[in-house]
């Protein structure tokens, strides 16, 4: 089984945050729009909401939990599951998206 290189949590956070912002700022007809559709299909509505609050709005898990009326552990699990799906999405097209856009 192929071992993936270790990446720091901070670098992972920054990469996912940049990826989400690129998709949200995408123009129609672009590779970014295709990735946005894939992202829409990969994440559940709740995962999209929580991932956006965490990565884009930069809310603390405690504040997200309070806003949504759920337990902090629920927020943590939702972010972890969304992050795993985003990583898969990044692996299969995020690099091409980021290479195609000016940063």
DSSP file (Angstrom, degrees, kcal/mol; ACC not computed):
  #  RESIDUE AA STRUCTURE BP1 BP2  ACC     N-H-->O    O-->H-N    N-H-->O    O-->H-N    TCO  KAPPA ALPHA  PHI   PSI    X-CA   Y-CA   Z-CA
    1    1 A X              0   0    0      0, 0.0     2,-0.3     0, 0.0     0, 0.0   0.000 360.0 360.0 360.0 131.5    0.0    0.0    0.0
    2    2 A X        -     0   0    0      1,-0.1     2,-0.5     0, 0.0     0, 0.0  -0.536 360.0-138.7 -74.6 128.6    1.4    3.4   -1.0
    3    3 A X        -     0   0    0     -2,-0.3     2,-0.2     3,-0.0    -1,-0.1  -0.752  13.9-136.6 -88.7 128.6    2.1    5.7    1.9
    4    4 A X        -     0   0    0     -2,-0.5     3,-0.1     1,-0.1     2,-0.0  -0.597  30.4 -99.2 -82.5 146.2    1.1    9.4    1.3
    5    5 A X        -     0   0    0     -2,-0.2     2,-0.2     1,-0.1    -1,-0.1  -0.338  41.4-106.3 -64.9 145.5    3.5   12.0    2.5
    6    6 A X        -     0   0    0     -3,-0.1     2,-0.4    -2,-0.0    -1,-0.1  -0.471  36.1-166.7 -71.8 141.4    2.8   13.6    5.8
    7    7 A X        -     0   0    0     -2,-0.2    -3,-0.0    -3,-0.1    -1,-0.0  -0.990  24.5-110.4-130.3 139.5    1.4   17.2    5.6
    8    8 A X     >  -     0   0    0     -2,-0.4     4,-2.5     1,-0.1     5,-0.2  -0.328  23.9-122.1 -68.2 151.5    1.1   19.6    8.5
    9    9 A X  H  > S+     0   0    0      1,-0.2     4,-2.7     2,-0.2     5,-0.2   0.858 112.9  54.7 -61.0 -35.4   -2.4   20.4    9.7
   10   10 A X  H  > S+     0   0    0      2,-0.2     4,-2.5     1,-0.2    -1,-0.2   0.927 109.6  45.7 -66.1 -44.4   -1.7   24.1    9.1
   11   11 A X  H  > S+     0   0    0      2,-0.2     4,-2.5     1,-0.2    -2,-0.2   0.898 113.6  50.2 -64.5 -39.7   -0.7   23.5    5.5
   12   12 A X  H  X S+     0   0    0     -4,-2.5     4,-2.6     2,-0.2     5,-0.3   0.930 110.6  49.7 -62.6 -45.4   -3.7   21.2    5.0
   13   13 A X  H  X S+     0   0    0     -4,-2.7     4,-2.5     1,-0.2    -2,-0.2   0.935 112.7  46.8 -58.4 -48.6   -6.0   23.8    6.5
   14   14 A X  H  X S+     0   0    0     -4,-2.5     4,-2.5     1,-0.2    -1,-0.2   0.895 112.7  49.5 -63.5 -41.0   -4.6   26.6    4.2
   15   15 A X  H  X S+     0   0    0     -4,-2.5     4,-2.5     2,-0.2    -2,-0.2   0.926 113.3  45.4 -65.0 -45.2   -4.8   24.4    1.1
   16   16 A X  H  X S+     0   0    0     -4,-2.6     4,-2.5     2,-0.2    -2,-0.2   0.899 112.9  51.0 -65.7 -39.7   -8.4   23.4    1.8
   17   17 A X  H  X S+     0   0    0     -4,-2.5     4,-2.2    -5,-0.3    -2,-0.2   0.929 112.3  45.9 -62.3 -46.3   -9.4   27.0    2.6
   18   18 A X  H  X S+     0   0    0     -4,-2.5     4,-2.6     1,-0.2    -2,-0.2   0.902 111.7  52.9 -63.7 -41.3   -7.8   28.2   -0.7
   19   19 A X  H  X S+     0   0    0     -4,-2.5     4,-2.1     2,-0.2    -2,-0.2   0.922 109.8  47.2 -60.5 -46.6   -9.5   25.4   -2.6
   20   20 A X  H  X S+     0   0    0     -4,-2.5     4,-2.5     1,-0.2    -1,-0.2   0.912 112.5  49.9 -63.4 -43.0  -12.9   26.3   -1.3
   21   21 A X  H  X S+     0   0    0     -4,-2.2     4,-1.8     1,-0.2    -2,-0.2   0.907 109.1  51.8 -63.5 -41.5  -12.4   30.0   -2.0
   22   22 A X  H  < S+     0   0    0     -4,-2.6    -1,-0.2     1,-0.2     4,-0.2   0.917 111.7  46.8 -61.3 -42.7  -11.3   29.2   -5.6
   23   23 A X  H >< S+     0   0    0     -4,-2.1     3,-1.3     1,-0.2    -2,-0.2   0.918 111.5  50.2 -65.6 -43.3  -14.4   27.1   -6.2
   24   24 A X  H 3< S+     0   0    0     -4,-2.5    -1,-0.2     1,-0.3    -2,-0.2   0.795 113.7  46.3 -66.8 -26.7  -16.7   29.7   -4.7
   25   25 A X  T 3< S+     0   0    0     -4,-1.8    -1,-0.3    -5,-0.2    -2,-0.2   0.337  88.4 130.2 -94.6   6.5  -15.2   32.4   -6.9
   26   26 A X    <   -     0   0    0     -3,-1.3     2,-0.3    -4,-0.2    -3,-0.1  -0.178  53.5-130.6 -66.6 152.8  -15.3   30.4  -10.0
   27   27 A X    >   -     0   0    0      1,-0.1     3,-1.4     0, 0.0     6,-0.4  -0.710  36.1 -90.6 -97.6 153.9  -16.7   31.6  -13.3
   28   28 A X  T 3  S+     0   0    0     -2,-0.3     3,-0.1     1,-0.2    -1,-0.1  -0.306 108.7  24.6 -65.3 147.0  -19.1   29.6  -15.3
   29   29 A X  T 3  S+     0   0    0      1,-0.3    -1,-0.2     2,-0.1     2,-0.1   0.384  97.9 116.9  83.9  -4.0  -17.8   27.2  -17.9
   30   30 A X  S <> S-     0   0    0     -3,-1.4     4,-1.5     1,-0.1     3,-0.4  -0.402  82.5-106.4 -94.0 170.5  -14.4   26.9  -16.2
   31   31 A X  H  > S+     0   0    0      1,-0.2     4,-2.3     2,-0.2     5,-0.2   0.865 121.0  61.4 -59.0 -36.4  -12.6   23.9  -14.6
   32   32 A X  H  > S+     0   0    0      1,-0.2     4,-2.3     2,-0.2    -1,-0.2   0.868 100.1  53.2 -60.6 -36.4  -13.5   25.5  -11.3
   33   33 A X  H  > S+     0   0    0     -6,-0.4     4,-2.1    -3,-0.4    -1,-0.2   0.909 108.0  50.3 -65.8 -40.2  -17.2   25.2  -12.1
   34   34 A X  H  X S+     0   0    0     -4,-1.5     4,-2.1     1,-0.2    -2,-0.2   0.902 111.4  48.5 -61.6 -40.1  -16.7   21.5  -12.8
   35   35 A X  H  X S+     0   0    0     -4,-2.3     4,-2.9     2,-0.2    -2,-0.2   0.869 107.4  55.7 -67.9 -36.0  -14.9   21.1   -9.5
   36   36 A X  H  X S+     0   0    0     -4,-2.3     4,-2.5     2,-0.2    -2,-0.2   0.897 107.8  48.9 -63.1 -39.5  -17.7   23.0   -7.7
   37   37 A X  H  X S+     0   0    0     -4,-2.1     4,-2.0     2,-0.2    -2,-0.2   0.929 112.2  48.3 -64.4 -44.4  -20.2   20.5   -9.1
   38   38 A X  H  X S+     0   0    0     -4,-2.1     4,-1.9     1,-0.2    -2,-0.2   0.912 112.3  49.0 -61.4 -41.9  -18.0   17.6   -7.9
   39   39 A X  H  X S+     0   0    0     -4,-2.9     4,-2.3     1,-0.2    -1,-0.2   0.900 108.3  53.9 -64.1 -40.9  -17.7   19.3   -4.5
   40   40 A X  H  < S+     0   0    0     -4,-2.5    -1,-0.2     1,-0.2    -2,-0.2   0.879 112.9  44.0 -59.6 -39.0  -21.5   19.7   -4.3
   41   41 A X  H  < S+     0   0    0     -4,-2.0    -1,-0.2     1,-0.2    -2,-0.2   0.790 112.7  52.3 -77.6 -28.1  -21.9   16.0   -5.0
   42   42 A X  H  < S+     0   0    0     -4,-1.9     2,-0.3    -5,-0.2    -2,-0.2   0.884 104.7  56.9 -76.7 -40.1  -19.1   15.0   -2.5
   43   43 A X  S  < S-     0   0    0     -4,-2.3     2,-0.1    -5,-0.1    39,-0.0  -0.708  79.4-126.6 -99.7 144.1  -20.3   16.8    0.5
   44   44 A X     >  -     0   0    0     -2,-0.3     4,-2.8     1,-0.1     5,-0.2  -0.401  36.4-103.7 -73.3 162.2  -23.7   16.6    2.2
   45   45 A X  H  > S+     0   0    0      1,-0.2     4,-2.2     2,-0.2     5,-0.1   0.902 124.4  49.0 -54.9 -41.1  -25.5   19.9    2.8
   46   46 A X  H  > S+     0   0    0      2,-0.2     4,-2.8     1,-0.2     5,-0.3   0.911 110.5  50.1 -66.4 -41.5  -24.6   19.8    6.5
   47   47 A X  H  > S+     0   0    0      2,-0.2     4,-3.1     1,-0.2     5,-0.3   0.923 110.4  50.2 -62.9 -43.3  -20.9   19.1    5.6
   48   48 A X  H  X S+     0   0    0     -4,-2.8     4,-2.3     2,-0.2    -1,-0.2   0.926 112.9  47.4 -59.1 -44.2  -20.9   22.0    3.1
   49   49 A X  H  X S+     0   0    0     -4,-2.2     4,-2.3    -5,-0.2    -2,-0.2   0.945 117.0  40.8 -62.5 -49.8  -22.4   24.3    5.8
   50   50 A X  H  X S+     0   0    0     -4,-2.8     4,-2.4     2,-0.2     5,-0.2   0.900 114.8  51.2 -69.6 -41.3  -20.0   23.3    8.6
   51   51 A X  H  X>S+     0   0    0     -4,-3.1     4,-3.1    -5,-0.3     5,-0.5   0.907 111.5  48.8 -62.5 -41.4  -16.9   23.2    6.3
   52   52 A X  I  X>S+     0   0    0     -4,-2.3     5,-2.3    -5,-0.3     4,-1.7   0.936 112.0  48.4 -62.7 -46.0  -17.7   26.7    5.0
   53   53 A X  I  <5S+     0   0    0     -4,-2.3     6,-2.6     3,-0.2    -2,-0.2   0.887 118.7  40.6 -61.0 -38.6  -18.2   28.0    8.6
   54   54 A X  I  <5S+     0   0    0     -4,-2.4    -2,-0.2     4,-0.2    -1,-0.2   0.946 127.0  27.3 -78.4 -50.3  -14.9   26.4    9.7
   55   55 A X  I  <5S+     0   0    0     -4,-3.1    -3,-0.2    -5,-0.2    -2,-0.2   0.880 133.1  27.1 -84.9 -39.3  -12.6   27.1    6.7
   56   56 A X  I  <<S+     0   0    0     -4,-1.7    -3,-0.2    -5,-0.5    -4,-0.1   0.913 130.3  35.4 -92.1 -49.7  -14.1   30.3    5.2
   57   57 A X  S   <S-     0   0    0     -5,-2.3    -3,-0.2     2,-0.1    -4,-0.2   0.635  97.5-140.1 -78.7 -12.1  -15.8   32.1    8.0
   58   58 A X        +     0   0    0     -6,-0.4    -4,-0.2     1,-0.2     2,-0.2   0.862  39.0 166.5  54.8  42.6  -13.0   30.8   10.4
   59   59 A X        -     0   0    0     -6,-2.6    -1,-0.2     1,-0.1     2,-0.1  -0.571  39.0-110.9 -83.3 149.8  -15.4   30.1   13.2
   60   60 A X     >  -     0   0    0     -2,-0.2     4,-2.4     1,-0.1     3,-0.3  -0.479  25.7-116.8 -74.0 151.2  -14.3   28.0   16.1
   61   61 A X  H  > S+     0   0    0      1,-0.2     4,-2.8     2,-0.2     5,-0.2   0.886 117.1  55.8 -56.3 -39.3  -15.9   24.6   16.5
   62   62 A X  H  > S+     0   0    0      1,-0.2     4,-2.0     2,-0.2    -1,-0.2   0.902 109.1  46.0 -60.6 -41.9  -17.5   25.7   19.7
   63   63 A X  H  > S+     0   0    0     -3,-0.3     4,-2.5     2,-0.2    -2,-0.2   0.868 111.7  51.0 -70.8 -37.1  -19.1   28.7   18.0
   64   64 A X  H  X S+     0   0    0     -4,-2.4     4,-2.6     2,-0.2     5,-0.2   0.940 110.3  50.1 -62.6 -46.4  -20.3   26.5   15.1
   65   65 A X  H  X>S+     0   0    0     -4,-2.8     5,-2.2     1,-0.2     4,-1.3   0.912 112.3  47.2 -58.5 -43.9  -21.9   24.0   17.5
   66   66 A X  H  <5S+     0   0    0     -4,-2.0    -1,-0.2     2,-0.2    -2,-0.2   0.915 112.3  49.4 -65.2 -43.4  -23.6   26.8   19.4
   67   67 A X  H  <5S+     0   0    0     -4,-2.5    -2,-0.2     1,-0.2    -1,-0.2   0.894 118.9  38.0 -62.1 -41.4  -24.9   28.4   16.1
   68   68 A X  H  <5S-     0   0    0     -4,-2.6    -1,-0.2    -5,-0.2    -2,-0.2   0.563 107.8-122.5 -89.7  -9.2  -26.3   25.1   14.8
   69   69 A X  T  <5S+     0   0    0     -4,-1.3     2,-0.2     1,-0.3    -3,-0.2   0.864  70.8 118.6  70.7  36.3  -27.5   23.8   18.2
   70   70 A X  S   <S-     0   0    0     -5,-2.2    -1,-0.3    -6,-0.2     2,-0.1  -0.763  70.2 -84.0-125.6 173.5  -25.4   20.7   18.1
   71   71 A X     >  -     0   0    0     -2,-0.2     4,-1.7     1,-0.1     3,-0.5  -0.456  33.0-122.7 -75.8 149.0  -22.6   19.1   20.2
   72   72 A X  H  > S+     0   0    0      1,-0.2     4,-2.6     2,-0.2     5,-0.2   0.863 114.1  57.6 -59.6 -36.4  -19.0   20.2   19.5
   73   73 A X  H  > S+     0   0    0      1,-0.2     4,-2.3     2,-0.2    -1,-0.2   0.843 103.2  53.5 -65.4 -31.6  -18.1   16.5   18.9
   74   74 A X  H  > S+     0   0    0     -3,-0.5     4,-2.3     2,-0.2    -1,-0.2   0.913 109.7  47.6 -66.2 -42.9  -20.8   16.5   16.1
   75   75 A X  H  X S+     0   0    0     -4,-1.7     4,-2.6     2,-0.2     5,-0.2   0.929 111.5  51.0 -62.1 -46.0  -19.1   19.5   14.5
   76   76 A X  H  X S+     0   0    0     -4,-2.6     4,-2.3     1,-0.2    -2,-0.2   0.915 112.3  45.4 -59.3 -45.5  -15.7   17.9   14.8
   77   77 A X  H  X S+     0   0    0     -4,-2.3     4,-2.5     2,-0.2    -1,-0.2   0.891 112.3  51.9 -66.0 -39.4  -16.9   14.7   13.2
   78   78 A X  H  X S+     0   0    0     -4,-2.3     4,-2.4     2,-0.2    -2,-0.2   0.909 111.3  46.8 -64.8 -42.3  -18.7   16.6   10.4
   79   79 A X  H  X S+     0   0    0     -4,-2.6     4,-3.1     2,-0.2    -2,-0.2   0.919 112.0  51.2 -64.3 -44.0  -15.5   18.6    9.6
   80   80 A X  H  X S+     0   0    0     -4,-2.3     4,-2.1    -5,-0.2    -2,-0.2   0.916 112.8  44.9 -61.4 -43.7  -13.4   15.5    9.7
   81   81 A X  H  X S+     0   0    0     -4,-2.5     4,-1.9     2,-0.2    -1,-0.2   0.908 115.3  47.6 -68.0 -41.2  -15.7   13.7    7.2
   82   82 A X  H  X S+     0   0    0     -4,-2.4     4,-2.7    -5,-0.2    -2,-0.2   0.903 110.6  52.4 -64.3 -41.1  -15.9   16.8    5.0
   83   83 A X  H  X S+     0   0    0     -4,-3.1     4,-2.6     2,-0.2    -2,-0.2   0.907 107.5  51.8 -61.6 -42.3  -12.2   17.2    5.1
   84   84 A X  H  X S+     0   0    0     -4,-2.1     4,-1.6     1,-0.2    -1,-0.2   0.905 112.6  45.5 -61.3 -41.7  -11.7   13.6    4.0
   85   85 A X  H  X S+     0   0    0     -4,-1.9     4,-2.2     2,-0.2    -2,-0.2   0.886 112.2  51.1 -70.1 -38.1  -14.1   14.1    1.1
   86   86 A X  H  X S+     0   0    0     -4,-2.7     4,-3.1     2,-0.2    -2,-0.2   0.886 106.9  54.4 -65.0 -38.2  -12.4   17.4    0.1
   87   87 A X  H  X S+     0   0    0     -4,-2.6     4,-2.6     2,-0.2    -1,-0.2   0.909 108.6  48.7 -61.2 -41.1   -9.0   15.7    0.2
   88   88 A X  H  X S+     0   0    0     -4,-1.6     4,-1.7     2,-0.2    -1,-0.2   0.919 112.0  48.9 -63.9 -42.7  -10.3   13.1   -2.3
   89   89 A X  H  <>S+     0   0    0     -4,-2.2     5,-0.9     1,-0.2     4,-0.4   0.909 112.5  48.3 -63.4 -43.0  -11.7   16.0   -4.4
   90   90 A X  I >X>S+     0   0    0     -4,-3.1     3,-1.2     1,-0.2     5,-1.1   0.913 108.5  54.5 -61.3 -43.7   -8.4   17.8   -4.3
   91   91 A X  I 3<5S+     0   0    0     -4,-2.6    -1,-0.2     1,-0.3    -2,-0.2   0.858 112.5  43.0 -60.5 -36.8   -6.5   14.6   -5.2
   92   92 A X  I 3<5S-     0   0    0     -4,-1.7    -1,-0.3    -5,-0.1    -2,-0.2   0.318 141.8 -16.3 -98.5   8.9   -8.6   14.1   -8.3
   93   93 A X  I <>5S+     0   0    0     -3,-1.2     4,-2.1    -4,-0.4    -3,-0.2   0.400 102.6  96.2 179.1 -13.7   -8.7   17.6   -9.7
   94   94 A X  I  X<S+     0   0    0     -4,-1.0     4,-2.9    -5,-0.9     5,-0.2   0.864  86.7  55.2 -63.7 -36.6   -7.8   20.3   -7.3
   95   95 A X  H  ><S+     0   0    0     -5,-1.1     4,-2.3     2,-0.2    -1,-0.2   0.926 109.1  47.4 -64.0 -43.3   -4.2   20.5   -8.4
   96   96 A X  H  > S+     0   0    0     -6,-0.2     4,-1.6     2,-0.2    -1,-0.2   0.895 112.5  51.1 -63.3 -40.0   -5.3   21.1  -12.0
   97   97 A X  H  X S+     0   0    0     -4,-2.1     4,-0.7     1,-0.2     3,-0.3   0.949 111.8  45.2 -61.4 -49.6   -7.8   23.7  -10.8
   98   98 A X  H >< S+     0   0    0     -4,-2.9     3,-0.6     1,-0.2    -1,-0.2   0.858 112.6  51.5 -66.4 -34.6   -5.2   25.6   -8.8
   99   99 A X  H 3< S+     0   0    0     -4,-2.3    -1,-0.2    -5,-0.2    -2,-0.2   0.805 108.1  53.4 -69.6 -28.6   -2.7   25.4  -11.7
  100  100 A X  H 3< S+     0   0    0     -4,-1.6     2,-0.3    -3,-0.3    -1,-0.2   0.598 104.0  64.6 -83.2 -10.9   -5.2   26.9  -14.1
  101  101 A X  S << S-     0   0    0     -4,-0.7     2,-0.4    -3,-0.6   -79,-0.0  -0.855  84.8-114.9-116.4 147.8   -6.0   29.9  -12.0
  102  102 A X              0   0    0     -2,-0.3    -2,-0.1     1,-0.1    -3,-0.1  -0.656 360.0 360.0 -76.6 131.6   -3.9   32.9  -10.9
  103  103 A X              0   0    0     -2,-0.4    -1,-0.1    -4,-0.1    -4,-0.0   0.411 360.0 360.0-104.3 360.0   -3.4   32.9   -7.2
